[in-house]
Amino acid sequence: MINQKLLIDRFLRYVKVDTQADDTVTDIFPSTKKQLDLSNMLVKELQDLGLKDVTIDEYGYVMATVPGNIDKKVPTIGFLAHVDTAPDMSGKDVKPRFIENYDGSEIILNKELNVTLSPTEFPELNGYKGQTLIVTDGTTLLGADDKAGVAEIMTAVEYMMSTPEFKHGPIRIGFTVDEEVGRGVDHFDVKKFNAEFGYTLDGGAIGEMEYENFNAAGAKVTIQGRNIHPGYAKDKMINSIHVAMEFNSLLPANERPEHTEGYDGFYHLIKMDGSVENATFQYIIRDHNSEKFEARKAYITKVAEFINMKYGEGVVTLEVKDQYYNMRKQVEPVYHVVETAVKAMELVGVKPKVKPIRGGTDGARLSYMGLPCPNLFAGGENFHGKQEYVAVESMVKATEVMLKIIELYAQK
């Protein structure tokens, strides 16, 4: 049913466009204009496929409609993916290569740099024996997050536009920017998108589906020290680096990402910069449970208060800002979106794996903006790094699942 060659050709074309977002830029949107290179490419491709209402707005959001071809009222379904790649690793000059009929052994990604992809470190690889993997050359990320999702949506669009016997209702397509820096739907017009519910294709391994995600906040800690000549510093110096280390030591060490899984929440130190005089460092705070989430924010606030009580008021300044919330509360009233996706997977031979996201997607925020939007697998693994890869077979199945969802709603 799916033209695998067209799907993979699309994916390879998209990953070669550098769309890396920049988490240090806050005064322009999107954070990098190069993301628009792919957005504009998609506009042209959608128009070439025959879609009439293709738009790209001032923020870089692409929207389009596949008109329904069925004589009854069925819900308008949205499918979305993001074009940007993570700031964690370069997305420039991506050189993907194929590992056909993978045999389960270590893959040498870059011999000169000693970069490998090994089932010893990544045991998930054992589930891909006999399949075709697309990997990196060990110097960049691949971009399957989320250009696999983009390619799958575009392939489904082409199938619907070229197969009149495939009956479906109206389908809305959306491509967003800056998802990787947490701003993906800051300016997204849900009313204009005009879908009753949607799905993001931004998940990982085959079969994964998520309608629960973290409640998320960011915390910025600023330490104002006092720099005195070290020879005369007794009872005078306040070394902001040491204060920062003390602050971090007061957060529970067993509640860091490397010690958590499933529904466990965490504090994650993501950036630190400092000198004796001053220091700044940043955390992300995550928890699926809203009460525990609030307790985490309260605890880090108490740590800041304690440090100020010990060293003097104003030594620590703490800023905590909520980023997004658990979409479960918004999805459960329309739980059929989950049930239909699960049934679709089963019908195309995919074993569903419904689990919480240990992260967030555009769909989490869209759900609170009026568009319930669980997350479907796109097929990639090891996102944001040079060991990222995707199985061709997973991408094909993701596209089939999308089309089966559309078919099931048309039959209801």
BELKA-V760874 format. One record per pair of residues at least 4 apart in sequence whose C-alpha atoms are under 7 Angstrom apart, sorted by the first residue. I is the first residue (numbers start at 1). GAP is how many residues later the second one is. D is the distance in whole Angstrom. If there is no record, write none. Layout:
BEGIN
i=(I	I)
gap=(GAP	GAP)
d=(D	D)
END
This chain:
BEGIN
i=(2	3	4	4	5	6	7	7	7	7	8	9	10	10	11	11	11	11	12	14	15	15	15	15	16	16	17	18	18	18	19	19	19	19	19	19	20	20	20	20	20	20	20	21	21	21	21	21	21	21	21	21	22	22	22	23	23	25	26	29	30	30	30	31	35	35	35	35	36	36	37	38	38	39	39	39	40	41	42	43	43	43	44	45	46	46	46	47	47	47	49	49	51	51	51	53	53	54	54	55	55	55	56	56	56	56	57	57	60	61	61	61	62	62	62	63	63	63	64	64	64	65	65	65	65	66	66	66	67	67	68	68	68	69	69	69	70	70	70	74	74	74	75	75	76	76	76	76	76	76	77	77	77	77	77	77	77	78	78	78	78	78	78	78	79	79	79	79	79	79	80	80	80	80	80	80	81	81	81	81	81	81	81	81	81	82	82	82	82	82	83	83	83	83	83	84	84	84	84	85	85	85	85	86	86	88	89	89	89	89	90	90	91	91	91	94	94	95	95	96	96	96	96	96	97	97	97	98	98	98	98	99	99	99	100	100	100	101	101	101	101	102	102	102	102	102	103	103	104	104	104	105	105	106	106	106	106	107	107	107	108	108	108	109	109	109	109	109	109	110	110	110	110	110	111	115	117	118	119	119	119	119	131	131	132	132	133	133	133	133	134	134	134	135	135	135	135	136	136	136	136	136	136	138	138	139	140	141	141	141	141	142	142	142	143	144	144	144	145	145	145	146	146	147	148	148	148	149	149	149	149	150	151	152	152	152	152	153	153	154	155	156	156	156	157	158	159	160	160	167	167	168	168	168	169	172	176	177	178	178	178	179	179	179	184	185	189	190	190	190	196	197	197	197	198	198	198	199	199	199	199	200	200	200	200	200	201	201	201	201	202	202	202	202	203	203	203	203	203	203	204	204	204	204	204	204	205	205	205	205	206	206	206	207	207	207	207	207	208	208	208	208	208	209	209	209	209	209	209	210	210	210	210	210	210	210	211	211	211	211	211	211	212	212	212	212	212	213	213	213	213	213	213	213	213	214	214	214	214	214	214	214	214	214	215	215	215	215	215	215	215	215	216	216	216	216	216	216	216	217	217	217	217	217	217	217	218	218	218	218	218	218	218	219	219	219	219	219	219	219	220	220	220	220	220	220	221	221	221	221	221	221	221	222	222	222	222	222	222	223	223	223	223	223	223	223	223	224	224	224	224	224	224	225	225	225	225	225	225	225	226	226	226	226	227	227	227	227	227	228	228	228	228	229	233	239	239	239	240	240	240	240	240	240	241	241	241	241	241	242	243	244	245	246	247	250	254	255	255	255	255	255	256	256	256	256	257	257	260	263	264	265	265	265	266	266	266	267	267	267	267	268	268	268	269	269	269	270	270	271	271	272	272	272	273	273	273	274	274	274	275	286	287	287	288	289	290	291	292	293	294	295	296	297	298	299	300	301	302	303	304	304	304	305	306	307	307	308	308	308	308	308	309	311	324	324	325	326	327	327	327	328	330	330	330	331	331	335	336	337	338	339	340	340	341	341	342	342	343	344	344	344	344	345	345	345	345	345	346	346	346	348	348	360	362	363	363	363	363	364	364	365	366	366	366	366	367	367	367	377	378	378	379	379	379	379	380	380	381	381	381	382	382	382	383	384	391	392	393	394	395	396	397	398	399	400	401	402	403	404	405	406	407	408)
gap=(394	4	4	392	4	4	4	144	145	148	4	4	4	141	4	136	137	140	4	133	79	127	128	132	77	78	21	16	73	74	15	16	64	65	66	72	15	64	65	66	67	70	71	10	11	63	64	65	66	157	159	160	9	10	65	64	158	6	5	30	29	147	148	147	4	48	49	142	4	24	4	4	45	4	21	23	4	4	4	4	11	19	4	4	4	5	8	4	5	7	109	112	13	14	15	11	12	9	10	7	8	9	4	5	6	7	4	5	117	114	115	116	112	113	114	110	111	112	108	109	110	105	106	107	108	104	105	106	103	104	100	101	102	98	99	100	97	98	99	95	335	336	94	121	93	94	95	96	119	120	93	94	95	118	119	120	121	93	94	95	117	119	120	121	93	94	95	119	120	121	93	94	95	119	120	121	65	68	69	93	94	95	119	120	121	64	93	94	95	97	63	64	92	93	94	93	94	95	96	6	58	60	95	94	298	296	51	52	295	296	50	51	49	50	52	46	48	41	42	38	39	40	41	46	37	38	39	34	35	36	37	33	34	35	31	32	33	28	29	30	31	26	27	28	29	30	26	27	21	22	25	13	14	10	11	12	13	9	10	11	7	8	9	6	7	8	27	28	29	4	5	6	27	28	4	23	270	4	4	5	6	7	260	262	259	260	256	257	258	259	255	256	257	7	253	254	255	4	5	6	250	251	252	248	249	247	246	243	244	245	247	244	246	247	4	4	236	246	57	235	238	4	56	4	4	230	247	4	52	53	229	4	4	4	243	246	247	4	246	4	4	4	243	247	4	4	4	4	6	240	243	238	239	242	241	23	8	7	4	5	6	4	5	183	178	177	4	4	179	181	175	174	175	176	173	174	175	174	175	176	177	163	173	174	175	176	174	175	176	177	173	174	175	176	5	172	173	174	175	176	4	173	174	175	176	177	172	174	175	176	171	173	188	143	144	145	146	170	144	145	146	168	169	144	145	146	166	167	168	144	145	146	147	164	165	166	116	117	120	145	163	164	114	115	116	144	145	75	113	114	143	144	145	146	147	72	73	74	111	112	143	144	145	146	71	72	73	75	78	109	110	111	69	70	71	106	107	108	109	67	68	69	103	104	105	106	65	66	67	102	103	104	105	63	64	65	99	100	101	102	61	62	63	98	99	100	59	60	61	95	96	97	98	57	58	59	94	95	96	17	21	55	56	57	92	93	94	16	53	54	55	91	92	13	14	15	51	52	53	90	11	12	13	51	10	11	12	49	50	4	5	8	9	4	4	4	37	38	4	35	36	37	38	39	4	33	34	35	38	4	4	4	4	4	56	53	5	4	5	10	11	12	4	10	11	12	9	11	4	25	23	21	22	23	19	20	21	16	17	18	19	15	16	17	13	14	15	12	13	10	11	8	9	10	6	7	8	4	5	6	4	7	5	6	38	4	4	4	4	4	4	4	4	4	4	4	4	4	4	4	4	12	14	4	4	4	9	4	5	6	7	8	4	4	40	41	39	38	4	37	40	4	37	38	42	4	41	4	4	4	4	4	4	65	4	64	4	10	4	4	57	60	61	4	5	6	7	56	4	5	6	52	53	4	4	4	10	11	12	4	9	4	4	5	6	7	4	5	6	21	17	20	11	12	15	16	9	10	7	8	9	5	6	7	5	4	4	4	4	4	4	4	4	4	4	4	4	4	4	4	4	4	4	4)
d=(7	6	6	7	6	6	6	6	7	6	6	6	6	6	6	6	6	5	7	6	7	7	6	7	6	6	7	7	5	5	6	4	7	5	6	7	7	6	5	6	6	7	6	6	6	6	6	6	5	6	7	7	6	6	6	7	5	6	7	6	6	6	6	7	7	7	6	7	6	6	6	6	7	6	7	7	6	6	6	6	6	7	6	6	7	6	7	5	7	7	6	7	7	7	6	6	6	6	4	6	5	6	6	5	4	7	6	7	7	6	5	7	6	5	7	5	5	7	6	5	7	7	6	5	6	6	5	6	5	7	5	4	4	6	6	6	6	6	6	6	7	6	7	6	6	5	6	7	5	6	7	5	6	5	6	6	5	6	4	6	6	6	4	6	6	5	6	6	5	6	6	5	6	6	5	6	6	6	6	7	5	6	6	6	6	6	5	5	6	6	6	6	7	6	6	6	6	7	7	7	6	7	6	5	6	6	6	6	6	6	5	6	6	6	7	6	6	6	6	6	6	5	6	7	6	6	6	7	6	5	6	6	5	6	6	4	6	7	4	5	5	7	5	5	6	6	5	6	7	6	5	7	7	7	6	4	6	6	5	6	6	5	6	5	5	7	7	5	5	6	5	7	6	5	6	6	6	6	4	7	5	6	7	7	6	6	7	6	4	6	6	5	6	7	7	5	7	7	7	6	6	7	7	5	7	6	5	6	5	4	6	7	6	7	6	5	6	7	7	7	6	6	6	6	6	6	7	6	5	6	5	6	6	6	7	7	5	6	7	6	6	6	6	7	6	6	6	7	7	7	7	6	6	5	6	7	6	5	7	5	5	6	4	6	6	6	6	6	7	7	7	5	5	6	7	6	5	5	5	6	7	6	7	6	5	6	6	5	6	5	6	6	6	6	7	6	5	4	5	7	7	5	6	5	5	6	6	5	6	6	6	5	6	6	6	5	5	6	6	5	6	6	5	6	5	6	6	5	6	6	5	5	6	6	5	7	6	6	7	7	5	6	6	6	5	5	6	6	5	6	6	5	6	6	6	6	5	4	6	5	7	6	6	6	6	5	6	7	7	6	4	5	6	5	7	6	5	5	6	6	5	7	7	5	4	5	6	5	6	6	5	6	7	6	5	6	7	6	4	6	6	5	6	6	5	7	6	5	6	7	6	5	7	6	4	7	6	5	7	6	7	5	5	6	6	5	7	6	6	5	7	5	6	5	5	5	6	5	5	7	5	5	6	5	6	7	7	6	5	7	5	7	5	6	5	6	5	7	6	7	5	6	5	6	6	6	6	6	6	6	6	6	6	7	7	7	6	6	7	7	5	6	7	5	5	6	6	6	5	6	7	5	4	7	6	5	7	7	6	5	7	5	5	6	6	4	7	6	6	5	5	6	4	7	6	5	6	6	4	6	6	7	7	5	6	6	6	6	6	7	6	6	6	6	6	6	6	6	6	6	6	6	7	6	6	6	7	5	5	6	6	6	6	7	7	6	7	6	6	5	6	6	6	7	6	6	5	6	6	6	6	6	6	6	6	6	6	6	6	6	6	5	6	6	5	7	6	6	5	6	7	7	7	6	6	6	5	6	7	7	7	6	6	5	7	7	5	4	5	7	6	6	6	7	5	6	6	4	6	5	6	6	4	7	5	7	7	6	6	6	6	6	6	6	6	6	6	6	6	6	6	6	6	6)
END
